Amino acid sequence: LSGRIEFAAPEGGFFIWVRLPEGSDAQALLPLAQDRLVEFMPGPRFSSREGLGGFIRLSFAFYDPPELIAGVERLAAVIRSR
């Protein structure tokens, strides 16, 4: 997804925020990701003003590297399909 998404390497914590491609709707993307066995929290769930619609929050703390890689590959396929 090089050039299509943005994120900063976390310096701590258990989550990473990802900015989706312009015009993406994180809420609409969630059921498509769930169909591929990927979960994330849509950005609007963290905004009191319905903001962050183009952001998702991913947890990386409780998964082994192979699981993370597989999940990112499935999520990338969902994002590419939009």
C-alpha positions as CSV (number, residue, x, y, z in Angstrom):
1,L,0.0,0.0,0.0
2,S,3.0,2.2,-0.4
3,G,1.8,5.8,-1.2
4,R,-1.8,4.9,-0.4
5,I,-1.8,4.9,3.4
6,E,0.1,6.8,6.1
7,F,1.2,5.8,9.5
8,A,3.9,6.6,12.0
9,A,5.9,3.8,13.7
10,P,4.6,3.8,17.3
11,E,7.0,4.7,20.1
12,G,5.0,2.9,22.7
13,G,1.6,1.5,23.4
14,F,-0.4,-1.3,21.8
15,F,-1.9,0.4,18.8
16,I,-1.1,2.0,15.5
17,W,-3.1,4.6,13.7
18,V,-3.4,4.4,9.9
19,R,-4.7,7.1,7.6
20,L,-6.6,5.4,4.8
21,P,-6.5,6.6,1.2
22,E,-8.3,9.9,0.5
23,G,-12.1,9.5,0.4
24,S,-12.0,6.2,2.4
25,D,-14.7,5.6,5.0
26,A,-13.4,3.5,7.9
27,Q,-16.9,2.6,9.1
28,A,-17.8,1.2,5.6
29,L,-14.5,-0.6,5.4
30,L,-15.0,-2.5,8.7
31,P,-17.5,-5.1,7.5
32,L,-15.4,-5.8,4.4
33,A,-12.4,-6.4,6.6
34,Q,-14.4,-8.6,9.0
35,D,-15.4,-10.8,6.0
36,R,-11.6,-11.4,5.7
37,L,-11.2,-12.1,9.4
38,V,-9.6,-8.7,10.1
39,E,-10.7,-6.4,12.9
40,F,-9.9,-2.8,13.6
41,M,-11.5,0.2,15.3
42,P,-12.8,2.9,13.0
43,G,-11.5,6.3,13.8
44,P,-14.9,7.9,14.4
45,R,-15.3,5.7,17.5
46,F,-12.6,7.9,19.1
47,S,-14.0,11.3,18.0
48,S,-16.7,13.2,19.8
49,R,-17.4,15.2,16.6
50,E,-17.7,12.3,14.1
51,G,-14.2,13.0,12.9
52,L,-11.4,10.7,11.9
53,G,-13.6,9.0,9.2
54,G,-10.5,8.2,7.2
55,F,-8.5,6.6,10.0
56,I,-8.3,3.1,11.6
57,R,-6.7,2.0,14.8
58,L,-5.0,-1.4,14.7
59,S,-3.7,-3.4,17.7
60,F,-0.4,-5.2,17.3
61,A,0.3,-6.1,20.9
62,F,-1.4,-9.5,21.2
63,Y,-0.4,-11.2,18.0
64,D,2.7,-13.1,16.8
65,P,4.6,-11.6,13.7
66,P,3.2,-14.3,11.3
67,E,-0.4,-13.4,12.4
68,L,0.3,-9.7,12.0
69,I,1.7,-10.2,8.5
70,A,-1.3,-12.3,7.4
71,G,-3.7,-9.8,8.9
72,V,-2.0,-6.8,7.1
73,E,-2.0,-8.7,3.8
74,R,-5.8,-9.4,4.2
75,L,-6.5,-5.8,5.2
76,A,-4.4,-4.5,2.3
77,A,-6.5,-6.6,-0.1
78,V,-9.6,-5.0,1.3
79,I,-8.2,-1.5,0.9
80,R,-7.0,-2.1,-2.6
81,S,-10.5,-3.4,-3.6
82,R,-12.1,-0.1,-2.7
